[in-house]
Amino acid sequence: MTMKFPFVEDTLGKKLEAGTGLSVYCLTCKRKAVLDVAELVRRLGPDQPCLHWDLVKVIFCHECRGAGRDDRNLQFTNHAATPEKRRGWTPCP
């Protein structure tokens, strides 16, 4: 895989291609989860934007929804690709 510059990771498909991760933290009930990017691409499509305001429209906290609390009080964290997942990418000298 060749990295394209400037590097843009604004859709789930690009996130999957880059091999990076995504997690979500509920600010209401303090639960957290690592999201399966490949599964999100399967369900929502590779062109689904993956910025905070885009994801909060399609992801919610099941625990808070069941309890009648604010279920979209979420914080998303991007995770960088670890060295074993970079697939041929090397840093600039």
N, CA, C and O atoms as CSV, one atom per row, in Angstrom:
chain,resi,resn,atom,element,x,y,z
A,1,MET,N,N,0.837,-1.181,0.000
A,1,MET,CA,C,0.000,0.000,0.000
A,1,MET,C,C,0.881,1.242,0.000
A,1,MET,O,O,1.832,1.330,0.776
A,2,THR,N,N,0.579,2.167,-0.836
A,2,THR,CA,C,1.313,3.419,-0.879
A,2,THR,C,C,0.472,4.508,-0.238
A,2,THR,O,O,-0.707,4.673,-0.552
A,3,MET,N,N,1.091,5.237,0.654
A,3,MET,CA,C,0.379,6.326,1.310
A,3,MET,C,C,0.297,7.515,0.369
A,3,MET,O,O,1.271,7.839,-0.310
A,4,LYS,N,N,-0.844,8.157,0.324
A,4,LYS,CA,C,-1.047,9.340,-0.497
A,4,LYS,C,C,-0.941,10.562,0.394
A,4,LYS,O,O,-1.396,10.549,1.538
A,5,PHE,N,N,-0.349,11.601,-0.126
A,5,PHE,CA,C,-0.199,12.823,0.639
A,5,PHE,C,C,-0.867,13.954,-0.100
A,5,PHE,O,O,-0.746,13.985,-1.325
A,6,PRO,N,N,-1.554,14.882,0.518
A,6,PRO,CA,C,-1.716,14.894,1.967
A,6,PRO,C,C,-2.600,13.741,2.438
A,6,PRO,O,O,-3.546,13.341,1.759
A,7,PHE,N,N,-2.270,13.227,3.597
A,7,PHE,CA,C,-2.997,12.105,4.183
A,7,PHE,C,C,-4.343,12.600,4.704
A,7,PHE,O,O,-4.397,13.506,5.536
A,8,VAL,N,N,-5.415,12.010,4.217
A,8,VAL,CA,C,-6.763,12.384,4.641
A,8,VAL,C,C,-7.489,11.117,5.062
A,8,VAL,O,O,-7.479,10.113,4.350
A,9,GLU,N,N,-8.110,11.177,6.215
A,9,GLU,CA,C,-8.824,10.022,6.763
A,9,GLU,C,C,-10.198,10.496,7.230
A,9,GLU,O,O,-10.500,10.475,8.423
A,10,ASP,N,N,-11.019,10.921,6.283
A,10,ASP,CA,C,-12.293,11.528,6.645
A,10,ASP,C,C,-13.498,10.631,6.386
A,10,ASP,O,O,-14.636,11.046,6.605
A,11,THR,N,N,-13.261,9.414,5.924
A,11,THR,CA,C,-14.353,8.449,5.741
A,11,THR,C,C,-13.946,7.125,6.377
A,11,THR,O,O,-12.764,6.868,6.603
A,12,LEU,N,N,-14.931,6.300,6.658
A,12,LEU,CA,C,-14.631,4.988,7.235
A,12,LEU,C,C,-13.793,4.138,6.281
A,12,LEU,O,O,-12.918,3.392,6.720
A,13,GLY,N,N,-14.057,4.249,4.975
A,13,GLY,CA,C,-13.283,3.495,3.997
A,13,GLY,C,C,-11.814,3.877,4.019
A,13,GLY,O,O,-10.946,3.006,3.948
A,14,LYS,N,N,-11.524,5.170,4.117
A,14,LYS,CA,C,-10.129,5.624,4.189
A,14,LYS,C,C,-9.488,5.190,5.499
A,14,LYS,O,O,-8.303,4.860,5.536
A,15,LYS,N,N,-10.262,5.190,6.560
A,15,LYS,CA,C,-9.764,4.743,7.863
A,15,LYS,C,C,-9.412,3.258,7.803
A,15,LYS,O,O,-8.378,2.840,8.323
A,16,LEU,N,N,-10.263,2.471,7.176
A,16,LEU,CA,C,-10.002,1.039,7.025
A,16,LEU,C,C,-8.760,0.813,6.159
A,16,LEU,O,O,-7.915,-0.021,6.486
A,17,GLU,N,N,-8.654,1.548,5.070
A,17,GLU,CA,C,-7.507,1.421,4.173
A,17,GLU,C,C,-6.200,1.781,4.884
A,17,GLU,O,O,-5.172,1.144,4.654
A,18,ALA,N,N,-6.239,2.791,5.739
A,18,ALA,CA,C,-5.043,3.219,6.464
A,18,ALA,C,C,-4.692,2.259,7.604
A,18,ALA,O,O,-3.565,2.263,8.098
A,19,GLY,N,N,-5.654,1.442,8.015
A,19,GLY,CA,C,-5.407,0.496,9.100
A,19,GLY,C,C,-5.442,1.125,10.474
A,19,GLY,O,O,-4.865,0.592,11.422
A,20,THR,N,N,-6.117,2.258,10.589
A,20,THR,CA,C,-6.191,2.923,11.891
A,20,THR,C,C,-7.455,2.512,12.626
A,20,THR,O,O,-8.366,1.935,12.032
A,21,GLY,N,N,-7.511,2.805,13.907
A,21,GLY,CA,C,-8.630,2.384,14.730
A,21,GLY,C,C,-9.464,3.542,15.227
A,21,GLY,O,O,-9.147,4.710,15.001
A,22,LEU,N,N,-10.539,3.189,15.912
A,22,LEU,CA,C,-11.487,4.174,16.414
A,22,LEU,C,C,-12.139,3.612,17.669
A,22,LEU,O,O,-12.546,2.450,17.699
A,23,SER,N,N,-12.237,4.436,18.696
A,23,SER,CA,C,-12.953,4.012,19.896
A,23,SER,C,C,-13.936,5.108,20.286
A,23,SER,O,O,-13.841,6.249,19.835
A,24,VAL,N,N,-14.884,4.723,21.139
A,24,VAL,CA,C,-15.916,5.661,21.569
A,24,VAL,C,C,-16.028,5.588,23.090
A,24,VAL,O,O,-15.910,4.518,23.687
A,25,TYR,N,N,-16.258,6.744,23.700
A,25,TYR,CA,C,-16.411,6.854,25.150
A,25,TYR,C,C,-17.698,7.625,25.416
A,25,TYR,O,O,-17.900,8.710,24.870
A,26,CYS,N,N,-18.562,7.068,26.248
A,26,CYS,CA,C,-19.808,7.741,26.609
A,26,CYS,C,C,-19.533,8.638,27.815
A,26,CYS,O,O,-19.154,8.160,28.885
A,27,LEU,N,N,-19.725,9.920,27.632
A,27,LEU,CA,C,-19.477,10.879,28.702
A,27,LEU,C,C,-20.564,10.841,29.774
A,27,LEU,O,O,-20.380,11.390,30.860
A,28,THR,N,N,-21.685,10.202,29.482
A,28,THR,CA,C,-22.778,10.102,30.445
A,28,THR,C,C,-22.555,8.943,31.409
A,28,THR,O,O,-22.548,9.144,32.623
A,29,CYS,N,N,-22.374,7.725,30.881
A,29,CYS,CA,C,-22.255,6.551,31.756
A,29,CYS,C,C,-20.818,6.039,31.898
A,29,CYS,O,O,-20.569,5.084,32.633
A,30,LYS,N,N,-19.886,6.670,31.202
A,30,LYS,CA,C,-18.452,6.350,31.300
A,30,LYS,C,C,-18.068,5.009,30.687
A,30,LYS,O,O,-16.990,4.495,30.983
A,31,ARG,N,N,-18.910,4.433,29.852
A,31,ARG,CA,C,-18.552,3.182,29.158
A,31,ARG,C,C,-17.687,3.518,27.955
A,31,ARG,O,O,-17.783,4.607,27.388
A,32,LYS,N,N,-16.839,2.568,27.575
A,32,LYS,CA,C,-16.011,2.772,26.389
A,32,LYS,C,C,-15.977,1.494,25.573
A,32,LYS,O,O,-16.176,0.396,26.092
A,33,ALA,N,N,-15.718,1.664,24.279
A,33,ALA,CA,C,-15.659,0.512,23.384
A,33,ALA,C,C,-14.728,0.828,22.221
A,33,ALA,O,O,-14.679,1.957,21.732
A,34,VAL,N,N,-13.993,-0.189,21.788
A,34,VAL,CA,C,-13.208,-0.090,20.564
A,34,VAL,C,C,-14.140,-0.508,19.438
A,34,VAL,O,O,-14.742,-1.581,19.485
A,35,LEU,N,N,-14.254,0.336,18.437
A,35,LEU,CA,C,-15.162,0.062,17.328
A,35,LEU,C,C,-14.466,-0.773,16.258
A,35,LEU,O,O,-13.270,-0.612,16.016
A,36,ASP,N,N,-15.203,-1.646,15.633
A,36,ASP,CA,C,-14.704,-2.478,14.551
A,36,ASP,C,C,-14.920,-1.705,13.251
A,36,ASP,O,O,-16.033,-1.666,12.725
A,37,VAL,N,N,-13.849,-1.090,12.734
A,37,VAL,CA,C,-13.957,-0.233,11.557
A,37,VAL,C,C,-14.454,-1.027,10.346
A,37,VAL,O,O,-15.269,-0.524,9.573
A,38,ALA,N,N,-13.978,-2.249,10.175
A,38,ALA,CA,C,-14.414,-3.073,9.042
A,38,ALA,C,C,-15.920,-3.344,9.111
A,38,ALA,O,O,-16.605,-3.315,8.088
A,39,GLU,N,N,-16.427,-3.604,10.300
A,39,GLU,CA,C,-17.865,-3.841,10.464
A,39,GLU,C,C,-18.662,-2.558,10.208
A,39,GLU,O,O,-19.739,-2.606,9.613
A,40,LEU,N,N,-18.141,-1.420,10.652
A,40,LEU,CA,C,-18.813,-0.146,10.378
A,40,LEU,C,C,-18.871,0.122,8.877
A,40,LEU,O,O,-19.881,0.609,8.369
A,41,VAL,N,N,-17.783,-0.198,8.164
A,41,VAL,CA,C,-17.770,-0.029,6.706
A,41,VAL,C,C,-18.816,-0.936,6.077
A,41,VAL,O,O,-19.527,-0.526,5.160
A,42,ARG,N,N,-18.912,-2.165,6.566
A,42,ARG,CA,C,-19.898,-3.104,6.032
A,42,ARG,C,C,-21.322,-2.586,6.243
A,42,ARG,O,O,-22.159,-2.668,5.344
A,43,ARG,N,N,-21.587,-2.057,7.427
A,43,ARG,CA,C,-22.946,-1.593,7.754
A,43,ARG,C,C,-23.289,-0.226,7.173
A,43,ARG,O,O,-24.397,-0.013,6.680
A,44,LEU,N,N,-22.332,0.699,7.233
A,44,LEU,CA,C,-22.623,2.089,6.873
A,44,LEU,C,C,-22.061,2.499,5.513
A,44,LEU,O,O,-22.454,3.529,4.964
A,45,GLY,N,N,-21.146,1.701,4.970
A,45,GLY,CA,C,-20.545,1.999,3.678
A,45,GLY,C,C,-19.209,2.708,3.810
A,45,GLY,O,O,-18.971,3.404,4.798
A,46,PRO,N,N,-18.334,2.539,2.826
A,46,PRO,CA,C,-16.995,3.125,2.888
A,46,PRO,C,C,-16.994,4.651,2.777
A,46,PRO,O,O,-16.022,5.292,3.176
A,47,ASP,N,N,-18.054,5.237,2.249
A,47,ASP,CA,C,-18.101,6.689,2.096
A,47,ASP,C,C,-18.702,7.409,3.304
A,47,ASP,O,O,-18.855,8.631,3.283
A,48,GLN,N,N,-19.045,6.660,4.355
A,48,GLN,CA,C,-19.582,7.279,5.578
A,48,GLN,C,C,-18.505,8.173,6.191
A,48,GLN,O,O,-17.424,7.685,6.523
A,49,PRO,N,N,-18.774,9.466,6.348
A,49,PRO,CA,C,-17.796,10.339,7.003
A,49,PRO,C,C,-17.529,9.869,8.439
A,49,PRO,O,O,-18.423,9.344,9.102
A,50,CYS,N,N,-16.297,10.063,8.908
A,50,CYS,CA,C,-15.963,9.561,10.248
A,50,CYS,C,C,-15.450,10.656,11.179
A,50,CYS,O,O,-14.664,10.386,12.088
A,51,LEU,N,N,-15.890,11.880,10.955
A,51,LEU,CA,C,-15.595,12.940,11.903
A,51,LEU,C,C,-16.654,12.904,13.009
A,51,LEU,O,O,-17.713,12.301,12.832
A,52,HIS,N,N,-16.376,13.535,14.128
A,52,HIS,CA,C,-17.258,13.431,15.297
A,52,HIS,C,C,-18.721,13.688,14.951
A,52,HIS,O,O,-19.581,12.865,15.267
A,53,TRP,N,N,-19.014,14.808,14.312
A,53,TRP,CA,C,-20.407,15.179,14.079
A,53,TRP,C,C,-21.112,14.248,13.104
A,53,TRP,O,O,-22.341,14.182,13.074
A,54,ASP,N,N,-20.329,13.531,12.311
A,54,ASP,CA,C,-20.913,12.541,11.403
A,54,ASP,C,C,-21.213,11.242,12.140
A,54,ASP,O,O,-22.262,10.631,11.936
A,55,LEU,N,N,-20.276,10.820,13.005
A,55,LEU,CA,C,-20.444,9.554,13.723
A,55,LEU,C,C,-21.522,9.625,14.796
A,55,LEU,O,O,-22.231,8.647,15.031
A,56,VAL,N,N,-21.649,10.773,15.445
A,56,VAL,CA,C,-22.631,10.890,16.527
A,56,VAL,C,C,-24.064,10.796,15.987
A,56,VAL,O,O,-25.001,10.593,16.760
A,57,LYS,N,N,-24.238,10.941,14.694
A,57,LYS,CA,C,-25.558,10.782,14.074
A,57,LYS,C,C,-25.939,9.312,13.912
A,57,LYS,O,O,-27.122,8.978,13.846
A,58,VAL,N,N,-24.930,8.428,13.847
A,58,VAL,CA,C,-25.206,7.019,13.556
A,58,VAL,C,C,-24.793,6.059,14.681
A,58,VAL,O,O,-25.103,4.869,14.620
A,59,ILE,N,N,-24.103,6.563,15.696
A,59,ILE,CA,C,-23.664,5.723,16.812
A,59,ILE,C,C,-24.237,6.300,18.103
A,59,ILE,O,O,-24.239,7.516,18.298
A,60,PHE,N,N,-24.718,5.434,18.974
A,60,PHE,CA,C,-25.260,5.889,20.249
A,60,PHE,C,C,-24.888,4.882,21.331
A,60,PHE,O,O,-24.463,3.767,21.031
A,61,CYS,N,N,-25.049,5.282,22.589
A,61,CYS,CA,C,-24.768,4.405,23.728
A,61,CYS,C,C,-26.039,3.592,24.026
A,61,CYS,O,O,-27.069,4.147,24.408
A,62,HIS,N,N,-25.946,2.283,23.846
A,62,HIS,CA,C,-27.103,1.404,24.085
A,62,HIS,C,C,-27.539,1.437,25.551
A,62,HIS,O,O,-28.734,1.424,25.847
A,63,GLU,N,N,-26.577,1.478,26.457
A,63,GLU,CA,C,-26.892,1.499,27.895
A,63,GLU,C,C,-27.699,2.748,28.256
A,63,GLU,O,O,-28.714,2.658,28.947
A,64,CYS,N,N,-27.247,3.900,27.788
A,64,CYS,CA,C,-27.946,5.150,28.102
A,64,CYS,C,C,-29.297,5.227,27.405
A,64,CYS,O,O,-30.260,5.742,27.973
A,65,ARG,N,N,-29.373,4.722,26.190
A,65,ARG,CA,C,-30.658,4.742,25.480
A,65,ARG,C,C,-31.682,3.903,26.241
A,65,ARG,O,O,-32.830,4.319,26.400
A,66,GLY,N,N,-31.276,2.735,26.707
A,66,GLY,CA,C,-32.176,1.857,27.451
A,66,GLY,C,C,-32.633,2.465,28.766
A,66,GLY,O,O,-33.730,2.172,29.241
A,67,ALA,N,N,-31.785,3.321,29.362
A,67,ALA,CA,C,-32.121,3.953,30.641
A,67,ALA,C,C,-32.815,5.304,30.460
A,67,ALA,O,O,-33.161,5.962,31.442
A,68,GLY,N,N,-33.018,5.719,29.202
A,68,GLY,CA,C,-33.694,6.990,28.956
A,68,GLY,C,C,-32.797,8.206,29.134
A,68,GLY,O,O,-33.296,9.325,29.260
A,69,ARG,N,N,-31.480,8.007,29.147
A,69,ARG,CA,C,-30.540,9.130,29.301
A,69,ARG,C,C,-30.080,9.612,27.922
A,69,ARG,O,O,-30.399,9.001,26.902
A,70,ASP,N,N,-29.329,10.711,27.908
A,70,ASP,CA,C,-28.739,11.231,26.668
A,70,ASP,C,C,-27.805,10.162,26.105
A,70,ASP,O,O,-26.791,9.837,26.724
A,71,ASP,N,N,-28.139,9.616,24.941
A,71,ASP,CA,C,-27.367,8.503,24.382
A,71,ASP,C,C,-26.392,8.936,23.290
A,71,ASP,O,O,-25.772,8.090,22.646
A,72,ARG,N,N,-26.249,10.243,23.074
A,72,ARG,CA,C,-25.329,10.740,22.041
A,72,ARG,C,C,-24.254,11.653,22.633
A,72,ARG,O,O,-23.634,12.432,21.908
A,73,ASN,N,N,-24.034,11.562,23.938
A,73,ASN,CA,C,-23.020,12.355,24.619
A,73,ASN,C,C,-21.700,11.587,24.528
A,73,ASN,O,O,-21.201,11.067,25.526
A,74,LEU,N,N,-21.142,11.526,23.314
A,74,LEU,CA,C,-20.030,10.632,23.018
A,74,LEU,C,C,-18.761,11.390,22.659
A,74,LEU,O,O,-18.798,12.523,22.180
A,75,GLN,N,N,-17.647,10.732,22.905
A,75,GLN,CA,C,-16.338,11.234,22.513
A,75,GLN,C,C,-15.660,10.143,21.698
A,75,GLN,O,O,-15.583,9.000,22.150
A,76,PHE,N,N,-15.171,10.466,20.519
A,76,PHE,CA,C,-14.503,9.497,19.657
A,76,PHE,C,C,-13.004,9.745,19.683
A,76,PHE,O,O,-12.557,10.891,19.728
A,77,THR,N,N,-12.232,8.672,19.656
A,77,THR,CA,C,-10.780,8.763,19.632
A,77,THR,C,C,-10.247,7.977,18.450
A,77,THR,O,O,-10.600,6.814,18.255
A,78,ASN,N,N,-9.392,8.620,17.662
A,78,ASN,CA,C,-8.715,7.950,16.555
A,78,ASN,C,C,-7.454,7.297,17.083
A,78,ASN,O,O,-6.771,7.858,17.939
A,79,HIS,N,N,-7.144,6.123,16.581
A,79,HIS,CA,C,-5.945,5.397,16.991
A,79,HIS,C,C,-5.021,5.255,15.791
A,79,HIS,O,O,-5.438,4.816,14.720
A,80,ALA,N,N,-3.774,5.629,15.981
A,80,ALA,CA,C,-2.787,5.539,14.905
A,80,ALA,C,C,-2.501,4.080,14.567
A,80,ALA,O,O,-2.699,3.183,15.386
A,81,ALA,N,N,-2.036,3.871,13.359
A,81,ALA,CA,C,-1.645,2.522,12.940
A,81,ALA,C,C,-0.385,2.121,13.694
A,81,ALA,O,O,0.582,2.881,13.750
A,82,THR,N,N,-0.398,0.946,14.264
A,82,THR,CA,C,0.783,0.439,14.940
A,82,THR,C,C,1.786,-0.044,13.901
A,82,THR,O,O,1.393,-0.333,12.771
A,83,PRO,N,N,3.070,-0.140,14.244
A,83,PRO,CA,C,4.081,-0.528,13.246
A,83,PRO,C,C,3.732,-1.804,12.475
A,83,PRO,O,O,3.986,-1.879,11.273
A,84,GLU,N,N,3.157,-2.800,13.140
A,84,GLU,CA,C,2.831,-4.052,12.442
A,84,GLU,C,C,1.658,-3.902,11.479
A,84,GLU,O,O,1.422,-4.786,10.655
A,85,LYS,N,N,0.924,-2.806,11.568
A,85,LYS,CA,C,-0.219,-2.602,10.673
A,85,LYS,C,C,0.064,-1.574,9.580
A,85,LYS,O,O,-0.828,-1.256,8.794
A,86,ARG,N,N,1.265,-1.061,9.518
A,86,ARG,CA,C,1.565,-0.003,8.544
A,86,ARG,C,C,1.734,-0.520,7.131
A,86,ARG,O,O,1.702,0.273,6.191
A,87,ARG,N,N,1.910,-1.804,6.944
A,87,ARG,CA,C,1.991,-2.445,5.626
A,87,ARG,C,C,2.858,-1.691,4.638
A,87,ARG,O,O,2.364,-1.198,3.624
A,88,GLY,N,N,4.112,-1.602,4.920
A,88,GLY,CA,C,5.034,-1.030,3.955
A,88,GLY,C,C,5.288,0.456,4.099
A,88,GLY,O,O,6.158,0.995,3.414
A,89,TRP,N,N,4.560,1.133,4.965
A,89,TRP,CA,C,4.765,2.561,5.159
A,89,TRP,C,C,6.033,2.777,5.969
A,89,TRP,O,O,6.243,2.109,6.981
A,90,THR,N,N,6.865,3.687,5.541
A,90,THR,CA,C,8.064,4.038,6.307
A,90,THR,C,C,8.104,5.544,6.477
A,90,THR,O,O,7.699,6.278,5.575
A,91,PRO,N,N,8.590,6.021,7.630
A,91,PRO,CA,C,8.638,7.471,7.853
A,91,PRO,C,C,9.667,8.130,6.944
A,91,PRO,O,O,10.587,7.477,6.452
A,92,CYS,N,N,9.499,9.429,6.730
A,92,CYS,CA,C,10.472,10.175,5.930
A,92,CYS,C,C,11.799,10.222,6.674
A,92,CYS,O,O,11.812,10.285,7.903
A,93,PRO,N,N,12.923,10.194,5.947
A,93,PRO,CA,C,14.256,10.250,6.608
A,93,PRO,C,C,14.528,11.602,7.206
A,93,PRO,O,O,15.590,11.816,7.792
